[in-house]
Structures are given as structure tokens and as C-alpha cells.
């Protein structure tokens, strides 16, 4: 028995995407069977941008963020960490991405060093 499966896939760009999947199955004793699934999605210019979260100054009042969080001067989709001296994206997650940055090992290590230096200065 010889079984042949043919799959045809068409995909177009993001401006007005259209995709078509055609499957042709051929087996002995049966005619060619074609199954087609078509999906059409139109993206309007008024649709939401991929980056939707911008820096909010109220986050700097949060006691957990107050020590390190600053607004990035270059890009409204970034936040600045004064401990790591780096910019990180908040574009797709806002507070979630700030919390994730706080959990990174490099940030924790530099935060501990910063806390020890401040303790030495006070004594």
C-alpha cells in the first residue's frame, strides 16, 4: 500500500494576513480527498500596538521599587535600574517585568553589595 500525503501552506504578511492550509490524501480504493482550512485576519491601523505598557511615575512611590526604579529618559517603554545601571523593557508586562528584574541574580547581587556599602557608611 502506498500512501501519499501532500500539504500546501500559504501565509501572507502582517498587514492583512491570509493563510490557507490544503491537505491532499491519496490511498488505494479512494479518490483524492482535499481538505482546506482558510483563515483571514485583517489588521487595522487603529489596532493596538505590540508595545502597550509605558512607564508610570506612580511606580516610583512603591516602597519595593523606590530604591532602584527610575524613568528611562531614552524610551518610554523602558525602565532604568539605578542599582544595575541598566535599562530594561516594561513594554509587554509593566509591573510584572519590574518584579522579574528584581528576581534576577545580578540585580540581587548588586543590591546586596549596595546595602553593605550603605551600612558601612552609616557606621
Backbone as CSV, one residue per row, in Angstrom:
resi,resn,N_x,N_y,N_z,CA_x,CA_y,CA_z,C_x,C_y,C_z
1,UNK,0.826,-1.189,0.000,0.000,0.000,0.000,0.861,1.239,0.000
2,UNK,0.538,2.136,-0.875,1.287,3.375,-0.972,0.393,4.531,-0.542
3,UNK,0.782,5.225,0.486,0.024,6.390,0.961,0.822,7.646,0.673
4,UNK,0.183,8.616,0.067,0.830,9.897,-0.205,0.072,10.999,0.515
5,UNK,0.753,11.822,1.259,0.158,12.984,1.912,0.821,14.238,1.379
6,UNK,0.045,15.136,0.860,0.563,16.406,0.375,-0.013,17.519,1.230
7,UNK,0.820,18.420,1.663,0.359,19.555,2.465,0.824,20.834,1.786
8,UNK,-0.102,21.723,1.582,0.189,23.015,0.963,-0.155,24.110,1.970
9,UNK,0.782,25.001,2.235,0.566,26.070,3.212,0.875,27.398,2.555
10,UNK,-0.053,28.356,2.689,0.149,29.709,2.188,0.025,30.677,3.342
11,UNK,0.969,31.576,3.475,0.938,32.590,4.535,1.331,33.910,3.915
12,UNK,0.601,34.968,4.269,0.958,36.287,3.763,1.414,37.177,4.914
13,UNK,1.788,38.402,4.604,2.367,39.292,5.609,1.355,39.777,6.642
14,UNK,1.854,40.545,7.650,1.055,41.001,8.780,0.042,42.088,8.435
15,UNK,0.203,42.761,7.313,-0.681,43.889,7.017,-2.124,43.454,6.800
16,UNK,-2.344,42.325,6.301,-3.682,41.765,6.124,-3.462,40.285,5.895
17,UNK,-3.293,39.547,6.960,-2.819,38.184,6.796,-3.916,37.252,6.326
18,UNK,-3.530,36.357,5.469,-4.435,35.334,4.951,-3.649,34.050,4.906
19,UNK,-4.212,32.985,5.422,-3.498,31.720,5.382,-4.419,30.631,4.851
20,UNK,-3.831,29.697,4.169,-4.600,28.583,3.609,-3.791,27.313,3.824
21,UNK,-4.449,26.303,4.343,-3.821,25.002,4.526,-4.644,23.994,3.735
22,UNK,-4.004,23.331,2.787,-4.681,22.327,1.973,-3.972,20.999,2.175
23,UNK,-4.741,19.988,2.469,-4.195,18.654,2.661,-4.810,17.735,1.616
24,UNK,-3.984,17.052,0.881,-4.485,16.075,-0.101,-4.012,14.701,0.330
25,UNK,-4.959,13.809,0.514,-4.624,12.452,0.933,-5.017,11.492,-0.188
26,UNK,-4.121,10.597,-0.503,-4.396,9.631,-1.559,-4.122,8.238,-1.004
27,UNK,-5.122,7.369,-1.119,-4.955,5.994,-0.671,-5.644,5.075,-1.663
28,UNK,-5.239,3.813,-1.738,-5.819,2.898,-2.724,-7.315,2.725,-2.506
29,UNK,-8.083,2.718,-3.576,-9.516,2.496,-3.498,-10.314,3.749,-3.182
30,UNK,-9.669,4.853,-2.893,-10.366,6.100,-2.582,-9.900,7.184,-3.534
31,UNK,-10.790,8.110,-3.812,-10.420,9.253,-4.636,-9.589,10.218,-3.794
32,UNK,-8.881,11.110,-4.482,-8.140,12.147,-3.748,-9.120,12.967,-2.923
33,UNK,-8.808,13.145,-1.680,-9.651,13.951,-0.803,-8.870,15.211,-0.439
34,UNK,-9.524,16.342,-0.585,-8.886,17.612,-0.254,-9.641,18.277,0.872
35,UNK,-8.906,18.687,1.876,-9.470,19.429,2.998,-8.764,20.778,3.034
36,UNK,-9.537,21.832,3.035,-8.960,23.169,3.042,-9.492,23.954,4.225
37,UNK,-8.593,24.567,4.949,-8.955,25.445,6.063,-8.407,26.825,5.734
38,UNK,-9.276,27.810,5.693,-8.855,29.173,5.396,-9.185,30.082,6.562
39,UNK,-8.238,30.911,6.919,-8.482,31.925,7.940,-8.023,33.263,7.405
40,UNK,-8.814,34.273,7.642,-8.474,35.620,7.214,-8.530,36.548,8.415
41,UNK,-7.493,37.327,8.578,-7.443,38.298,9.659,-6.985,39.622,9.070
42,UNK,-7.748,40.650,9.303,-7.350,41.971,8.856,-6.876,42.766,10.055
43,UNK,-5.759,43.398,9.914,-5.210,44.232,10.978,-5.385,45.683,10.557
44,UNK,-6.162,46.411,11.320,-6.399,47.820,11.017,-5.288,48.673,11.594
45,UNK,-5.111,49.846,11.051,-4.094,50.752,11.567,-4.460,51.256,12.959
46,UNK,-5.740,51.134,13.348,-6.163,51.586,14.671,-6.028,50.491,15.723
47,UNK,-5.524,49.306,15.346,-5.369,48.231,16.323,-4.246,48.559,17.302
48,UNK,-4.254,47.889,18.449,-3.277,48.167,19.489,-1.868,47.840,19.004
49,UNK,-0.907,48.656,19.397,0.475,48.326,19.053,0.954,47.146,19.898
50,UNK,2.001,46.477,19.453,2.529,45.352,20.206,3.028,45.795,21.574
51,UNK,3.617,46.970,21.640,4.081,47.513,22.909,2.991,48.406,23.472
52,UNK,2.414,47.996,24.587,1.294,48.768,25.090,1.538,49.385,26.460
53,UNK,2.555,48.955,27.199,2.771,49.455,28.551,3.906,50.476,28.562
54,UNK,3.635,51.633,29.108,4.652,52.664,29.254,4.941,52.877,30.735
55,UNK,6.043,53.557,31.036,6.455,53.796,32.412,5.441,54.697,33.122
56,UNK,5.098,54.327,34.354,4.185,55.131,35.170,4.943,55.659,36.374
57,UNK,4.941,56.977,36.565,5.698,57.600,37.649,5.225,57.149,39.027
58,UNK,3.984,56.719,39.145,3.453,56.248,40.431,4.192,55.005,40.932
59,UNK,4.823,54.246,40.037,5.582,53.069,40.449,6.764,53.458,41.332
60,UNK,7.308,54.655,41.139,8.461,55.089,41.929,8.074,55.343,43.385
61,UNK,6.786,55.464,43.696,6.332,55.647,45.072,6.184,54.319,45.813
62,UNK,6.188,53.220,45.093,6.090,51.890,45.691,7.362,51.629,46.495
63,UNK,7.228,51.274,47.796,8.420,51.064,48.633,9.370,49.984,48.108
64,UNK,8.840,48.978,47.411,9.695,47.923,46.852,10.546,48.434,45.698
65,UNK,10.030,49.391,44.954,10.715,49.898,43.762,11.475,51.194,44.019
66,UNK,11.166,51.886,45.095,11.687,53.231,45.356,13.216,53.289,45.348
67,UNK,13.852,52.229,45.807,15.308,52.199,45.946,16.024,52.228,44.598
68,UNK,15.462,51.589,43.597,16.201,51.410,42.345,15.503,51.919,41.092
69,UNK,14.192,52.034,41.072,13.462,52.287,39.829,13.477,53.761,39.432
70,UNK,13.858,54.002,38.215,13.864,55.351,37.632,13.240,55.282,36.244
71,UNK,12.790,56.423,35.780,12.237,56.501,34.424,13.383,56.591,33.427
72,UNK,13.289,55.820,32.355,14.298,55.880,31.309,14.067,57.131,30.480
73,UNK,15.104,57.896,30.263,14.984,59.151,29.511,14.931,58.923,28.010
74,UNK,15.396,57.782,27.562,15.505,57.499,26.134,14.207,56.964,25.544
75,UNK,13.538,56.068,26.285,12.399,55.334,25.723,11.333,55.140,26.787
76,UNK,10.093,55.475,26.475,9.003,55.359,27.443,8.597,53.914,27.700
77,UNK,9.085,52.965,26.887,8.794,51.546,27.060,9.867,50.833,27.888
78,UNK,10.821,51.600,28.424,11.895,51.057,29.239,11.865,51.674,30.628
79,UNK,12.424,50.957,31.604,12.631,51.480,32.951,14.131,51.403,33.223
80,UNK,14.621,52.244,34.140,16.043,52.256,34.473,16.240,51.737,35.888
81,UNK,17.183,50.850,36.059,17.541,50.333,37.381,18.828,51.029,37.811
82,UNK,18.753,51.823,38.896,19.932,52.553,39.359,20.936,51.628,40.042
83,UNK,20.517,50.472,40.518,21.436,49.520,41.140,22.265,48.808,40.076
84,UNK,21.618,48.294,39.049,22.314,47.593,37.960,22.893,48.559,36.933
85,UNK,22.431,49.786,36.980,22.796,50.809,35.992,22.474,50.321,34.583
86,UNK,21.237,49.842,34.430,20.810,49.319,33.128,19.344,49.652,32.878
87,UNK,18.978,49.636,31.609,17.590,49.820,31.202,17.007,48.448,30.876
88,UNK,15.736,48.252,31.223,15.069,47.005,30.893,13.660,47.304,30.409
89,UNK,13.137,46.414,29.588,11.839,46.618,28.956,10.695,46.359,29.927
90,UNK,9.688,47.213,29.860,8.433,47.007,30.593,7.273,46.992,29.607
91,UNK,7.603,46.963,28.315,6.625,47.153,27.253,5.494,46.135,27.261
92,UNK,5.787,44.902,27.525,4.759,43.871,27.423,4.328,43.308,28.767
93,UNK,4.722,43.958,29.872,4.361,43.382,31.153,4.282,44.345,32.313
94,UNK,4.776,45.560,32.181,4.687,46.548,33.248,5.284,46.075,34.559
95,UNK,4.457,46.058,35.625,4.919,45.688,36.970,5.476,44.264,37.015
96,UNK,4.898,43.379,36.233,5.394,42.001,36.195,6.868,41.982,35.796
97,UNK,7.240,42.753,34.789,8.626,42.767,34.332,9.543,43.463,35.330
98,UNK,9.016,44.428,36.085,9.816,45.055,37.143,10.105,44.020,38.225
99,UNK,9.083,43.278,38.623,9.273,42.235,39.635,10.232,41.157,39.146
100,UNK,10.132,40.816,37.883,11.032,39.814,37.315,12.469,40.318,37.320
101,UNK,12.669,41.603,37.042,14.013,42.184,37.086,14.575,42.099,38.507
102,UNK,13.726,42.363,39.501,14.165,42.301,40.895,14.624,40.892,41.285
103,UNK,14.084,39.868,40.650,14.410,38.489,40.974,15.668,37.975,40.264
104,UNK,16.192,38.749,39.336,17.382,38.300,38.614,18.584,38.271,39.549
105,UNK,19.433,37.282,39.367,20.574,37.088,40.264,21.528,38.278,40.253
106,UNK,21.759,38.875,39.106,22.664,40.017,39.025,22.119,41.207,39.828
107,UNK,20.824,41.469,39.726,20.208,42.563,40.478,20.302,42.288,41.982
108,UNK,20.010,41.072,42.395,20.088,40.718,43.818,21.504,40.877,44.348
109,UNK,22.488,40.419,43.573,23.893,40.515,43.993,24.314,41.966,44.150
110,UNK,23.998,42.789,43.162,24.369,44.208,43.227,23.598,44.935,44.325
111,UNK,22.370,44.525,44.579,21.568,45.120,45.640,22.173,44.819,47.015
112,UNK,22.647,43.587,47.201,23.300,43.217,48.457,24.586,44.014,48.667
113,UNK,25.373,44.172,47.626,26.611,44.954,47.704,26.289,46.398,48.056
114,UNK,25.270,46.953,47.407,24.857,48.338,47.665,24.399,48.514,49.113
115,UNK,23.660,47.555,49.632,23.173,47.626,51.016,24.339,47.559,52.005
116,UNK,25.339,46.716,51.732,26.508,46.604,52.616,27.318,47.897,52.620
117,UNK,27.466,48.518,51.454,28.212,49.775,51.374,27.506,50.883,52.134
118,UNK,26.188,50.946,52.037,25.423,51.953,52.773,25.522,51.723,54.268
119,UNK,25.587,50.475,54.696,25.714,50.133,56.118,27.077,50.566,56.651
120,UNK,28.133,50.384,55.864,29.482,50.772,56.270,29.588,52.288,56.400
121,UNK,28.943,53.009,55.515,28.999,54.473,55.535,28.313,55.010,56.783
122,UNK,27.225,54.402,57.206,26.460,54.860,58.363,27.208,54.581,59.669
123,UNK,28.070,53.574,59.717,28.765,53.240,60.969,30.071,53.882,61.052
